[in-house]
Amino acid sequence: MTPDATPLEERQCLRLLAGAPVGRVVYTVGALPAVLPTRYQLDDDGSVLLRATAGSEFLRAVAGVLVAFQADEISAADGSGWSVTVLGTAETTGEGAGTRAAAAPPAGQVTIRIRPEWVTGRRLTAALTPHT
């Protein structure tokens, strides 16, 4: 951990994730890293819920495999903020997404649930001097 970062407890991480509108799914395609920005929801059990097009390359790449999900909020003015990462296996379903998302996904889409197996985060303090 760098001197300008403070580790966060899992409960704090999940609270921060619940308030962020966009995150990034990190997965592999042909053994190469890939990152996809996406909107998401956090379910009551801490699972990250997102939608994908049924039969898409993205869905084929993540279904049933370990992925990372990352979200953050960083100030452009001073670099302060937070970053949270969730590691878990991506599961798919065409039904309702879980306890929080009552409606089934639109036709042609599925819900991806990333159950948190490991959650880590850190709070970044403001930079003392601006970076150029």
N, CA, C and O atoms as a MOPAC input file, in Angstrom:
PM7 MOZYME 1SCF
protein

 N      0.84400 1    -1.17200 1     0.00000 1
 C      0.00000 1     0.00000 1     0.00000 1
 C      0.88900 1     1.23400 1     0.00000 1
 O      1.86100 1     1.30500 1     0.75100 1
 N      0.56200 1     2.18800 1    -0.82600 1
 C      1.35600 1     3.41500 1    -0.89200 1
 C      1.03400 1     4.31200 1     0.30000 1
 O     -0.01600 1     4.15500 1     0.92400 1
 N      1.92900 1     5.25500 1     0.62400 1
 C      1.69800 1     6.10600 1     1.78600 1
 C      0.45000 1     6.98600 1     1.65100 1
 O     -0.08900 1     7.43900 1     2.66100 1
 N     -0.01400 1     7.23200 1     0.43300 1
 C     -1.18600 1     8.10000 1     0.25700 1
 C     -2.48500 1     7.31000 1     0.15700 1
 O     -3.50600 1     7.85500 1    -0.26100 1
 N     -2.46200 1     6.02200 1     0.53800 1
 C     -3.66000 1     5.18600 1     0.47000 1
 C     -3.89800 1     4.48400 1     1.80200 1
 O     -2.96000 1     4.03500 1     2.46100 1
 N     -5.16800 1     4.39900 1     2.18600 1
 C     -5.57400 1     3.72800 1     3.40700 1
 C     -6.48600 1     2.56400 1     3.05100 1
 O     -7.46600 1     2.76200 1     2.33300 1
 N     -6.19600 1     1.35100 1     3.53100 1
 C     -7.07500 1     0.21500 1     3.21900 1
 C     -8.47300 1     0.41900 1     3.80500 1
 O     -8.64500 1     1.04600 1     4.85000 1
 N     -9.46500 1    -0.12800 1     3.10000 1
 C    -10.85700 1    -0.06100 1     3.53700 1
 C    -11.33300 1    -1.44400 1     3.95900 1
 O    -10.88800 1    -2.45200 1     3.41100 1
 N    -12.22800 1    -1.49200 1     4.92200 1
 C    -12.85300 1    -2.75100 1     5.32200 1
 C    -13.88400 1    -3.14700 1     4.26600 1
 O    -14.37800 1    -2.29900 1     3.52300 1
 N    -14.20400 1    -4.43900 1     4.20500 1
 C    -15.14200 1    -4.94000 1     3.20100 1
 C    -16.47900 1    -4.21200 1     3.25400 1
 O    -17.03700 1    -3.86600 1     2.21300 1
 N    -16.99300 1    -3.97900 1     4.44300 1
 C    -18.28800 1    -3.29100 1     4.57900 1
 C    -18.22700 1    -1.89500 1     3.96400 1
 O    -19.17100 1    -1.47100 1     3.29600 1
 N    -17.12900 1    -1.18000 1     4.18300 1
 C    -16.96000 1     0.14300 1     3.59200 1
 C    -16.88900 1     0.04000 1     2.06800 1
 O    -17.47000 1     0.85800 1     1.35500 1
 N    -16.17700 1    -0.96200 1     1.58200 1
 C    -16.04800 1    -1.16500 1     0.13600 1
 C    -17.41200 1    -1.36000 1    -0.51300 1
 O    -17.70300 1    -0.74200 1    -1.53700 1
 N    -18.24400 1    -2.20400 1     0.06600 1
 C    -19.55700 1    -2.48800 1    -0.50100 1
 C    -20.45400 1    -1.25800 1    -0.45100 1
 O    -21.23800 1    -1.02800 1    -1.37100 1
 N    -20.34700 1    -0.46900 1     0.60700 1
 C    -21.13700 1     0.76100 1     0.71200 1
 C    -20.74000 1     1.73400 1    -0.39800 1
 O    -21.60500 1     2.35800 1    -1.01200 1
 N    -19.45600 1     1.86400 1    -0.65500 1
 C    -18.99000 1     2.75200 1    -1.71900 1
 C    -19.42700 1     2.24400 1    -3.09600 1
 O    -19.87000 1     3.02400 1    -3.93900 1
 N    -19.29900 1     0.93700 1    -3.31500 1
 C    -19.72700 1     0.35700 1    -4.59500 1
 C    -21.20700 1     0.60900 1    -4.86300 1
 O    -21.60100 1     0.86300 1    -6.00100 1
 N    -22.01900 1     0.53900 1    -3.82300 1
 C    -23.46300 1     0.71300 1    -3.98400 1
 C    -23.81800 1     2.09700 1    -4.51600 1
 O    -24.88800 1     2.27700 1    -5.09700 1
 N    -22.93900 1     3.07300 1    -4.32500 1
 C    -23.23600 1     4.44000 1    -4.75500 1
 C    -22.61300 1     4.85500 1    -6.06800 1
 O    -22.87500 1     5.95900 1    -6.54500 1
 N    -21.80700 1     4.01500 1    -6.65900 1
 C    -21.14200 1     4.38400 1    -7.91600 1
 C    -21.95400 1     3.86400 1    -9.10700 1
 O    -22.44200 1     2.73400 1    -9.06100 1
 N    -22.10800 1     4.64600 1   -10.15300 1
 C    -22.95200 1     4.22200 1   -11.28300 1
 C    -22.24900 1     3.35300 1   -12.32900 1
 O    -22.90200 1     2.58400 1   -13.03400 1
 N    -20.93400 1     3.47100 1   -12.43200 1
 C    -20.19800 1     2.77700 1   -13.49200 1
 C    -18.94800 1     2.13200 1   -12.90700 1
 O    -18.27700 1     2.71100 1   -12.05200 1
 N    -18.64500 1     0.92700 1   -13.37900 1
 C    -17.43000 1     0.23000 1   -12.99100 1
 C    -16.82500 1    -0.43600 1   -14.20500 1
 O    -17.25700 1    -0.19800 1   -15.33300 1
 N    -15.81100 1    -1.28100 1   -13.97600 1
 C    -15.11700 1    -1.96100 1   -15.06100 1
 C    -14.99000 1    -3.44200 1   -14.74800 1
 O    -14.58900 1    -3.82400 1   -13.64900 1
 N    -15.33600 1    -4.27100 1   -15.72600 1
 C    -15.14600 1    -5.71100 1   -15.60600 1
 C    -13.80300 1    -6.03100 1   -16.25000 1
 O    -13.52800 1    -5.61500 1   -17.37600 1
 N    -12.96800 1    -6.77500 1   -15.52400 1
 C    -11.66300 1    -7.18300 1   -16.03800 1
 C    -11.72200 1    -8.69000 1   -16.24800 1
 O    -12.02400 1    -9.44300 1   -15.32100 1
 N    -11.43200 1    -9.12400 1   -17.46900 1
 C    -11.53400 1   -10.54000 1   -17.83600 1
 C    -10.48300 1   -10.83700 1   -18.89700 1
 O     -9.70600 1    -9.95200 1   -19.25300 1
 N    -10.44400 1   -12.04800 1   -19.40200 1
 C     -9.47000 1   -12.38200 1   -20.43500 1
 C    -10.17500 1   -12.86600 1   -21.69400 1
 O    -11.24000 1   -13.48100 1   -21.64800 1
 N     -9.53900 1   -12.56500 1   -22.81400 1
 C     -9.98200 1   -13.04300 1   -24.12100 1
 C     -8.74000 1   -13.61200 1   -24.80600 1
 O     -7.80900 1   -12.87100 1   -25.12200 1
 N     -8.72700 1   -14.92000 1   -25.03200 1
 C     -7.55000 1   -15.53400 1   -25.64400 1
 C     -6.29400 1   -15.31400 1   -24.83500 1
 O     -5.23000 1   -15.07400 1   -25.40500 1
 N     -6.39100 1   -15.38900 1   -23.53200 1
 C     -5.28200 1   -15.22000 1   -22.58400 1
 C     -4.76600 1   -13.78600 1   -22.51000 1
 O     -3.73500 1   -13.53800 1   -21.88400 1
 N     -5.46400 1   -12.83900 1   -23.13700 1
 C     -5.08000 1   -11.43100 1   -23.05800 1
 C     -6.06700 1   -10.67500 1   -22.17400 1
 O     -7.25700 1   -10.99000 1   -22.17100 1
 N     -5.58600 1    -9.68000 1   -21.42200 1
 C     -6.48800 1    -8.93700 1   -20.54100 1
 C     -7.43400 1    -8.04700 1   -21.34400 1
 O     -7.06000 1    -7.48700 1   -22.37500 1
 N     -8.66200 1    -7.93000 1   -20.85100 1
 C     -9.66400 1    -7.05200 1   -21.44800 1
 C    -10.38600 1    -6.32600 1   -20.31800 1
 O    -10.56900 1    -6.87200 1   -19.23100 1
 N    -10.79100 1    -5.09800 1   -20.58700 1
 C    -11.49500 1    -4.28100 1   -19.60400 1
 C    -12.70900 1    -3.67100 1   -20.28300 1
 O    -12.59800 1    -3.10500 1   -21.37100 1
 N    -13.87000 1    -3.78600 1   -19.64200 1
 C    -15.10100 1    -3.25200 1   -20.21400 1
 C    -15.80000 1    -2.36200 1   -19.19500 1
 O    -16.23100 1    -2.85000 1   -18.14900 1
 N    -15.92300 1    -1.05500 1   -19.48000 1
 C    -16.71300 1    -0.19900 1   -18.59200 1
 C    -18.18500 1    -0.58700 1   -18.70200 1
 O    -18.66200 1    -0.90700 1   -19.79100 1
 N    -18.90500 1    -0.56000 1   -17.58300 1
 C    -20.30900 1    -0.96400 1   -17.59700 1
 C    -21.07500 1    -0.35000 1   -16.43500 1
 O    -20.51100 1    -0.06700 1   -15.37800 1
 N    -22.36500 1    -0.15100 1   -16.64900 1
 C    -23.26000 1     0.20700 1   -15.53900 1
 C    -23.53100 1    -1.07100 1   -14.75000 1
 O    -23.44900 1    -2.17200 1   -15.29500 1
 N    -23.84900 1    -0.92300 1   -13.48300 1
 C    -24.08100 1    -2.09300 1   -12.63900 1
 C    -24.94900 1    -1.71300 1   -11.46100 1
 O    -25.22900 1    -0.53800 1   -11.22000 1
 N    -25.36800 1    -2.73400 1   -10.73300 1
 C    -26.04400 1    -2.57800 1    -9.44500 1
 C    -25.33900 1    -3.49200 1    -8.45600 1
 O    -24.70700 1    -4.47600 1    -8.83900 1
 N    -25.45600 1    -3.15700 1    -7.20200 1
 C    -24.95200 1    -4.03200 1    -6.14700 1
 C    -26.15800 1    -4.68100 1    -5.48100 1
 O    -27.05500 1    -3.98100 1    -5.00900 1
 N    -26.18900 1    -6.01200 1    -5.43700 1
 C    -27.31100 1    -6.72100 1    -4.83400 1
 C    -27.15600 1    -6.71900 1    -3.31000 1
 O    -26.09700 1    -6.37500 1    -2.78500 1
 N    -28.21300 1    -7.10400 1    -2.61700 1
 C    -28.20900 1    -7.10400 1    -1.15500 1
 C    -27.13200 1    -8.01200 1    -0.55700 1
 O    -26.65700 1    -7.76000 1     0.55000 1
 N    -26.74300 1    -9.06600 1    -1.28400 1
 C    -25.71300 1    -9.98000 1    -0.76900 1
 C    -24.30100 1    -9.54700 1    -1.15600 1
 O    -23.34000 1   -10.27400 1    -0.90300 1
 N    -24.16700 1    -8.36100 1    -1.77200 1
 C    -22.85600 1    -7.85700 1    -2.17200 1
 C    -22.45700 1    -8.25100 1    -3.58200 1
 O    -21.39100 1    -7.85700 1    -4.05500 1
 N    -23.30100 1    -9.02900 1    -4.26300 1
 C    -22.98900 1    -9.41200 1    -5.64300 1
 C    -23.09500 1    -8.20300 1    -6.57300 1
 O    -23.95900 1    -7.34300 1    -6.40300 1
 N    -22.19900 1    -8.16100 1    -7.55500 1
 C    -22.25400 1    -7.14100 1    -8.59800 1
 C    -23.13300 1    -7.69200 1    -9.71300 1
 O    -22.89900 1    -8.79600 1   -10.20300 1
 N    -24.14900 1    -6.91900 1   -10.11400 1
 C    -25.07900 1    -7.32900 1   -11.15300 1
 C    -24.92500 1    -6.42800 1   -12.36900 1
 O    -24.92700 1    -5.20200 1   -12.24900 1
 N    -24.79200 1    -7.03700 1   -13.53100 1
 C    -24.73200 1    -6.26400 1   -14.76900 1
 C    -25.44400 1    -7.02600 1   -15.86100 1
 O    -25.76800 1    -8.20300 1   -15.70200 1
 N    -25.68600 1    -6.35900 1   -16.96100 1
 C    -26.42600 1    -6.97500 1   -18.07300 1
 C    -25.49500 1    -7.16800 1   -19.26100 1
 O    -24.52800 1    -6.42900 1   -19.44600 1
 N    -25.81600 1    -8.18700 1   -20.06600 1
 C    -25.07000 1    -8.45600 1   -21.29700 1
 C    -26.04200 1    -8.97300 1   -22.34000 1
 O    -27.09800 1    -9.51100 1   -22.00700 1
 N    -25.68500 1    -8.80800 1   -23.58400 1
 C    -26.48600 1    -9.34100 1   -24.67400 1
 C    -26.30200 1   -10.84700 1   -24.72500 1
 O    -25.17600 1   -11.34500 1   -24.70300 1
 N    -27.42000 1   -11.57500 1   -24.79500 1
 C    -27.36200 1   -13.03700 1   -24.88600 1
 C    -26.54200 1   -13.42900 1   -26.11000 1
 O    -26.73500 1   -12.87800 1   -27.19400 1
 N    -25.62800 1   -14.38000 1   -25.93800 1
 C    -24.81500 1   -14.87500 1   -27.04400 1
 C    -23.64900 1   -13.98400 1   -27.42700 1
 O    -22.94900 1   -14.28700 1   -28.39300 1
 N    -23.41500 1   -12.89400 1   -26.70600 1
 C    -22.33100 1   -11.97000 1   -27.06000 1
 C    -20.95600 1   -12.55700 1   -26.74500 1
 O    -20.82900 1   -13.48200 1   -25.94300 1
 N    -19.94500 1   -12.01100 1   -27.38300 1
 C    -18.56600 1   -12.42900 1   -27.12400 1
 C    -18.19600 1   -12.17800 1   -25.66300 1
 O    -17.52800 1   -12.99700 1   -25.03200 1
 N    -18.63500 1   -11.04500 1   -25.14000 1
 C    -18.36800 1   -10.72100 1   -23.73900 1
 C    -18.96800 1   -11.78500 1   -22.82300 1
 O    -18.29600 1   -12.27200 1   -21.91400 1
 N    -20.21600 1   -12.14300 1   -23.05500 1
 C    -20.87500 1   -13.15300 1   -22.22400 1
 C    -20.14800 1   -14.48900 1   -22.29800 1
 O    -19.94800 1   -15.14200 1   -21.27300 1
 N    -19.75700 1   -14.89600 1   -23.48300 1
 C    -19.01300 1   -16.15800 1   -23.63400 1
 C    -17.68900 1   -16.09900 1   -22.88100 1
 O    -17.24600 1   -17.10300 1   -22.32200 1
 N    -17.05700 1   -14.93300 1   -22.86500 1
 C    -15.75400 1   -14.79500 1   -22.21400 1
 C    -15.83400 1   -14.86000 1   -20.69300 1
 O    -14.90200 1   -15.34300 1   -20.05000 1
 N    -16.94000 1   -14.37800 1   -20.10000 1
 C    -16.99000 1   -14.29300 1   -18.63600 1
 C    -17.81100 1   -15.37600 1   -17.95900 1
 O    -17.63300 1   -15.61300 1   -16.76400 1
 N    -18.70300 1   -16.04000 1   -18.67800 1
 C    -19.61200 1   -17.00500 1   -18.04900 1
 C    -18.84900 1   -18.13600 1   -17.36800 1
 O    -18.12100 1   -18.88900 1   -18.01500 1
 N    -19.02700 1   -18.24300 1   -16.06400 1
 C    -18.44300 1   -19.32700 1   -15.30000 1
 C    -16.97800 1   -19.18200 1   -14.96200 1
 O    -16.36700 1   -20.13800 1   -14.48400 1
 N    -16.38900 1   -18.01800 1   -15.19400 1
 C    -14.96200 1   -17.84300 1   -14.91000 1
 C    -14.72600 1   -16.73600 1   -13.88000 1
 O    -15.59500 1   -15.90000 1   -13.63400 1
 N    -13.55500 1   -16.75100 1   -13.29800 1
 C    -13.15900 1   -15.73500 1   -12.33100 1
 C    -12.89000 1   -14.42700 1   -13.06000 1
 O    -12.13500 1   -14.39200 1   -14.03200 1
 N    -13.51300 1   -13.35300 1   -12.58600 1
 C    -13.31500 1   -12.02600 1   -13.15900 1
 C    -13.04700 1   -11.05000 1   -12.02800 1
 O    -13.26100 1   -11.35600 1   -10.85500 1
 N    -12.58200 1    -9.88900 1   -12.39700 1
 C    -12.43600 1    -8.79300 1   -11.43600 1
 C    -13.41100 1    -7.69700 1   -11.83900 1
 O    -13.69500 1    -7.50000 1   -13.02100 1
 N    -13.91300 1    -6.99400 1   -10.84600 1
 C    -14.75800 1    -5.83600 1   -11.08500 1
 C    -14.18200 1    -4.70900 1   -10.26300 1
 O    -13.86800 1    -4.89300 1    -9.08700 1
 N    -14.03800 1    -3.54700 1   -10.86300 1
 C    -13.42000 1    -2.41500 1   -10.17900 1
 C    -14.25100 1    -1.16900 1   -10.42200 1
 O    -14.71400 1    -0.92800 1   -11.53700 1
 N    -14.43800 1    -0.37800 1    -9.37400 1
 C    -15.08900 1     0.91800 1    -9.48000 1
 C    -14.33100 1     1.88700 1    -8.59300 1
 O    -13.67200 1     1.49000 1    -7.63200 1
 N    -14.43300 1     3.15500 1    -8.92800 1
 C    -13.73700 1     4.16100 1    -8.14200 1
 C    -14.40000 1     5.51200 1    -8.29400 1
 O    -15.27300 1     5.70800 1    -9.13900 1
 N    -13.97600 1     6.41800 1    -7.47500 1
 C    -14.35100 1     7.82500 1    -7.57300 1
 C    -13.11800 1     8.61400 1    -7.16100 1
 O    -12.74000 1     8.63300 1    -5.98900 1
 N    -12.50200 1     9.25600 1    -8.12700 1
 C    -11.25000 1     9.97500 1    -7.89800 1
 C    -11.43400 1    11.43100 1    -8.30900 1
 O    -11.93600 1    11.70400 1    -9.39900 1
 N    -11.04100 1    12.35700 1    -7.46300 1
 C    -11.14500 1    13.78300 1    -7.75800 1
 C    -10.07300 1    14.19300 1    -8.76500 1
 O     -8.88700 1    13.92400 1    -8.57000 1
 N    -10.49900 1    14.83800 1    -9.83000 1
 C     -9.53600 1    15.35600 1   -10.80800 1
 C     -8.75000 1    16.52400 1   -10.22900 1
 O     -7.63500 1    16.80300 1   -10.67100 1
 N     -9.32100 1    17.20700 1    -9.24600 1
 C     -8.66900 1    18.37700 1    -8.67100 1
 C     -7.47900 1    18.02600 1    -7.78300 1
 O     -6.42700 1    18.65900 1    -7.87500 1
 N     -7.64300 1    17.01300 1    -6.92000 1
 C     -6.55300 1    16.73000 1    -5.98100 1
 C     -6.16200 1    15.25900 1    -5.87300 1
 O     -5.26500 1    14.92100 1    -5.10100 1
 N     -6.81100 1    14.38200 1    -6.62400 1
 C     -6.45100 1    12.96600 1    -6.61000 1
 C     -7.00700 1    12.17800 1    -5.43900 1
 O     -6.70000 1    10.99400 1    -5.29500 1
 N     -7.81400 1    12.80400 1    -4.60300 1
 C     -8.40400 1    12.08000 1    -3.47900 1
 C     -9.57300 1    11.24100 1    -3.97100 1
 O    -10.12300 1    11.49700 1    -5.04200 1
 N     -9.95000 1    10.23800 1    -3.18700 1
 C    -11.08600 1     9.41300 1    -3.55800 1
 C    -10.94700 1     8.01000 1    -3.04000 1
 O    -10.34100 1     7.77700 1    -1.99400 1
 N    -11.51800 1     7.06100 1    -3.78300 1
 C    -11.49300 1     5.66700 1    -3.36200 1
 C    -11.48000 1     4.76400 1    -4.58900 1
 O    -11.83900 1     5.17400 1    -5.69300 1
 N    -11.05700 1     3.52600 1    -4.36400 1
 C    -11.06500 1     2.49200 1    -5.39900 1
 C    -11.36500 1     1.16200 1    -4.72500 1
 O    -10.79700 1     0.83900 1    -3.68200 1
 N    -12.28400 1     0.37800 1    -5.34500 1
 C    -12.68000 1    -0.91600 1    -4.79400 1
 C    -12.60200 1    -1.96600 1    -5.89400 1
 O    -13.00100 1    -1.71700 1    -7.03100 1
 N    -12.08700 1    -3.14200 1    -5.54800 1
 C    -12.01200 1    -4.27000 1    -6.47900 1
 C    -12.71100 1    -5.47400 1    -5.86600 1
 O    -12.53500 1    -5.77900 1    -4.68700 1
 N    -13.50900 1    -6.15300 1    -6.68900 1
 C    -14.19400 1    -7.38200 1    -6.29500 1
 C    -13.71600 1    -8.49500 1    -7.21100 1
 O    -13.72800 1    -8.33800 1    -8.43200 1
 N    -13.30000 1    -9.60500 1    -6.64800 1
 C    -12.97900 1   -10.79500 1    -7.43200 1
 C    -14.06100 1   -11.82800 1    -7.17600 1
 O    -14.47100 1   -12.04400 1    -6.03500 1
 N    -14.52200 1   -12.46600 1    -8.24500 1
 C    -15.54000 1   -13.49200 1    -8.08900 1
 C    -15.83900 1   -14.17200 1    -9.40800 1
 O    -15.41700 1   -13.71100 1   -10.46900 1
 N    -16.56700 1   -15.26500 1    -9.33400 1
 C    -16.95900 1   -16.00400 1   -10.53100 1
 C    -18.21900 1   -15.38100 1   -11.11100 1
 O    -19.17900 1   -15.11100 1   -10.38800 1
 N    -18.21200 1   -15.15600 1   -12.41200 1
 C    -19.36000 1   -14.57300 1   -13.10600 1
 C    -20.35600 1   -15.68000 1   -13.44900 1
 O    -20.02000 1   -16.63400 1   -14.15000 1
 N    -21.57000 1   -15.54200 1   -12.95300 1
 C    -22.64400 1   -16.48900 1   -13.24000 1
 C    -23.68400 1   -15.76100 1   -14.08100 1
 O    -23.88000 1   -14.55700 1   -13.91700 1
 N    -24.34700 1   -16.47500 1   -14.97600 1
 C    -25.35400 1   -15.83500 1   -15.81400 1
 C    -26.73200 1   -16.41900 1   -15.55900 1
 O    -26.88000 1   -17.57500 1   -15.16300 1
 N    -27.73300 1   -15.58900 1   -15.79700 1
 C    -29.11400 1   -16.02100 1   -15.68700 1
 C    -29.96300 1   -15.15000 1   -16.59200 1
 O    -29.68100 1   -13.96300 1   -16.75200 1
 N    -30.98300 1   -15.71500 1   -17.17700 1
 C    -31.91800 1   -14.94800 1   -17.98200 1
 C    -33.09900 1   -14.49200 1   -17.16400 1
 O    -33.97100 1   -13.78400 1   -17.66800 1
 N    -33.13800 1   -14.88900 1   -15.90400 1
 C    -34.25000 1   -14.53200 1   -15.02400 1
 C    -33.93100 1   -13.24100 1   -14.30100 1
 O    -32.96300 1   -12.55400 1   -14.62500 1
 N    -34.75700 1   -12.91700 1   -13.31500 1
 C    -34.53100 1   -11.72700 1   -12.50900 1
 C    -33.14200 1   -11.76400 1   -11.89800 1
 O    -32.59000 1   -12.83800 1   -11.66100 1
 N    -32.58300 1   -10.59900 1   -11.64500 1
 C    -31.19400 1   -10.51000 1   -11.23000 1
 C    -30.96600 1   -10.83100 1    -9.76200 1
 O    -29.82900 1   -11.09700 1    -9.37300 1
 N    -31.97400 1   -10.81600 1    -8.95500 1
 C    -31.74200 1   -11.09800 1    -7.54800 1
 C    -32.69300 1   -10.30800 1    -6.67600 1
 O    -33.73600 1    -9.84600 1    -7.13700 1
 N    -32.33600 1   -10.15800 1    -5.44100 1
 C    -33.24500 1    -9.54500 1    -4.49000 1
 C    -33.50100 1    -8.07700 1    -4.77200 1
 O    -34.59700 1    -7.59200 1    -4.49100 1
 N    -32.55400 1    -7.36400 1    -5.30500 1
 C    -32.72300 1    -5.93800 1    -5.54400 1
 C    -33.37100 1    -5.66000 1    -6.89300 1
 O    -34.19200 1    -4.74900 1    -7.00100 1
 N    -33.03000 1    -6.40800 1    -7.90300 1
 C    -33.56500 1    -6.17500 1    -9.23900 1
 C    -34.76700 1    -7.07900 1    -9.45200 1
 O    -34.61300 1    -8.26000 1    -9.76500 1
 N    -35.95500 1    -6.53200 1    -9.28300 1
 C    -37.16000 1    -7.34800 1    -9.33800 1
 C    -37.54500 1    -7.72700 1   -10.76400 1
 O    -38.11100 1    -8.79800 1   -10.98700 1
 N    -37.25000 1    -6.87400 1   -11.71700 1
 C    -37.67600 1    -7.12300 1   -13.09400 1
 C    -36.67600 1    -8.00400 1   -13.82900 1
 O    -35.46800 1    -7.92800 1   -13.60300 1
 N    -37.21000 1    -8.84300 1   -14.71400 1
 C    -36.35500 1    -9.65900 1   -15.57400 1
 C    -35.65900 1    -8.73900 1   -16.56800 1
 O    -36.17700 1    -7.66400 1   -16.87200 1
 N    -34.48900 1    -9.13800 1   -17.08300 1
 C    -33.80800 1    -8.30200 1   -18.05700 1
 C    -34.62700 1    -8.20300 1   -19.34500 1
 O    -35.46000 1    -9.06700 1   -19.61800 1
 N    -34.39600 1    -7.15600 1   -20.13400 1
 C    -35.10300 1    -7.02100 1   -21.40800 1
 C    -34.82800 1    -8.22200 1   -22.31600 1
 O    -33.83000 1    -8.92200 1   -22.14800 1
 N    -35.71600 1    -8.44600 1   -23.27000 1
 C    -35.54700 1    -9.54700 1   -24.22200 1
 C    -34.17200 1    -9.45000 1   -24.88600 1
 O    -33.72200 1    -8.37100 1   -25.27200 1
 N    -33.52300 1   -10.60400 1   -25.00700 1
 C    -32.21600 1   -10.65300 1   -25.65000 1
 C    -31.05400 1   -10.35100 1   -24.72800 1
 O    -29.90200 1   -10.35500 1   -25.16300 1
 N    -31.33700 1   -10.08600 1   -23.45200 1
 C    -30.27300 1    -9.81500 1   -22.49800 1
 C    -30.32400 1   -10.81200 1   -21.34600 1
 O    -31.35700 1   -11.42100 1   -21.06800 1
 N    -29.18600 1   -10.95900 1   -20.69100 1
 C    -29.08000 1   -11.79400 1   -19.49900 1
 C    -28.42400 1   -10.98100 1   -18.39300 1
 O    -27.76300 1    -9.97400 1   -18.64800 1
 N    -28.61700 1   -11.43200 1   -17.17600 1
 C    -27.96700 1   -10.81300 1   -16.02900 1
 C    -26.71500 1   -11.60000 1   -15.69300 1
 O    -26.72200 1   -12.83100 1   -15.69200 1
 N    -25.66100 1   -10.89100 1   -15.41400 1
 C    -24.42200 1   -11.50200 1   -14.93200 1
 C    -24.28100 1   -11.12800 1   -13.46300 1
 O    -24.36700 1    -9.95700 1   -13.09600 1
 N    -24.06500 1   -12.13400 1   -12.63600 1
 C    -23.86900 1   -11.94000 1   -11.20000 1
 C    -22.42900 1   -12.30500 1   -10.86700 1
 O    -21.98000 1   -13.41700 1   -11.14300 1
 N    -21.71800 1   -11.36600 1   -10.27500 1
 C    -20.36300 1   -11.62200 1    -9.78800 1
 C    -20.45500 1   -11.70200 1    -8.27100 1
 O    -20.57700 1   -10.68700 1    -7.58600 1
 N    -20.39400 1   -12.93700 1    -7.75800 1
 C    -20.46500 1   -13.13100 1    -6.30200 1
 C    -19.09800 1   -12.79400 1    -5.70700 1
 O    -18.08300 1   -13.32800 1    -6.15200 1
 N    -19.06500 1   -11.92300 1    -4.71600 1
 C    -17.76900 1   -11.49300 1    -4.17400 1
 C    -17.06500 1   -12.60600 1    -3.38500 1
 O    -17.55400 1   -13.05400 1    -2.34800 1
 N    -15.93700 1   -13.03100 1    -3.88700 1
 C    -15.09000 1   -13.99200 1    -3.17500 1
 C    -13.97200 1   -13.26800 1    -2.43700 1
 O    -13.46600 1   -13.74700 1    -1.42300 1
 N    -13.59700 1   -12.10700 1    -2.96100 1
 C    -12.55500 1   -11.28700 1    -2.34400 1
 C    -12.86500 1    -9.83900 1    -2.65900 1
 O    -13.05300 1    -9.49100 1    -3.82400 1
 N    -12.92300 1    -8.99100 1    -1.65100 1
 C    -13.22700 1    -7.57200 1    -1.82300 1
 C    -12.12200 1    -6.77900 1    -1.15600 1
 O    -11.78900 1    -7.01500 1     0.00500 1
 N    -11.55800 1    -5.84500 1    -1.88900 1
 C    -10.51000 1    -5.00000 1    -1.33200 1
 C    -10.70300 1    -3.58000 1    -1.82900 1
 O    -11.26300 1    -3.35200 1    -2.90100 1
 N    -10.23700 1    -2.64100 1    -1.04600 1
 C    -10.36500 1    -1.24400 1    -1.45600 1
 C     -9.40400 1    -0.36600 1    -0.69900 1
 O     -8.78300 1    -0.76500 1     0.28600 1
 N     -9.30800 1     0.84600 1    -1.19800 1
 C     -8.45400 1     1.80900 1    -0.51500 1
 C     -8.98300 1     3.21100 1    -0.73900 1
 O     -9.58300 1     3.51500 1    -1.77000 1
 N     -8.75000 1     4.04400 1     0.23900 1
 C     -9.09900 1     5.45600 1     0.15400 1
 C     -7.80600 1     6.21200 1    -0.14000 1
 O     -6.78600 1     5.99600 1     0.51400 1
 N     -7.86200 1     7.09300 1    -1.12200 1
 C     -6.70000 1     7.88400 1    -1.51500 1
 C     -6.80200 1     9.27300 1    -0.89600 1
 O     -7.85100 1     9.91400 1    -0.95300 1
 N     -5.70900 1     9.72500 1    -0.30900 1
 C     -5.70000 1    11.07700 1     0.26000 1
 C     -5.34600 1    12.07600 1    -0.82300 1
 O     -4.79700 1    11.70700 1    -1.86200 1
 N     -5.65400 1    13.32600 1    -0.58600 1
 C     -5.36200 1    14.38300 1    -1.54600 1
 C     -3.85300 1    14.48500 1    -1.76100 1
 O     -3.06700 1    14.32600 1    -0.82600 1
 N     -3.46900 1    14.75100 1    -2.99000 1
 C     -2.05800 1    14.93400 1    -3.31100 1
 C     -1.57000 1    16.24500 1    -2.70900 1
 O     -2.28300 1    17.24900 1    -2.71800 1
 N     -0.35400 1    16.22500 1    -2.18800 1
 C      0.20000 1    17.45600 1    -1.60000 1
 C      0.62500 1    18.43600 1    -2.67400 1
 O      0.49900 1    19.64900 1    -2.50400 1
 N      1.12300 1    17.91500 1    -3.76800 1
 C      1.52100 1    18.77100 1    -4.88900 1
 C      0.83900 1    18.26800 1    -6.14900 1
 O      0.64800 1    17.06300 1    -6.31300 1
 N      0.47300 1    19.17400 1    -7.03700 1
 C     -0.19200 1    18.73100 1    -8.26600 1
 C      0.75200 1    17.93400 1    -9.14300 1
 O      1.94700 1    18.22100 1    -9.21400 1
 N      0.18900 1    16.90500 1    -9.82500 1
 C      0.95400 1    16.09300 1   -10.77400 1
 C      0.89200 1    16.76800 1   -12.12800 1
 O     -0.16800 1    17.22900 1   -12.55100 1
 N      2.00900 1    16.82600 1   -12.79800 1
 C      2.01300 1    17.40800 1   -14.14800 1
 C      2.55100 1    16.43800 1   -15.14900 1
 O      2.62900 1    16.75400 1   -16.33600 1

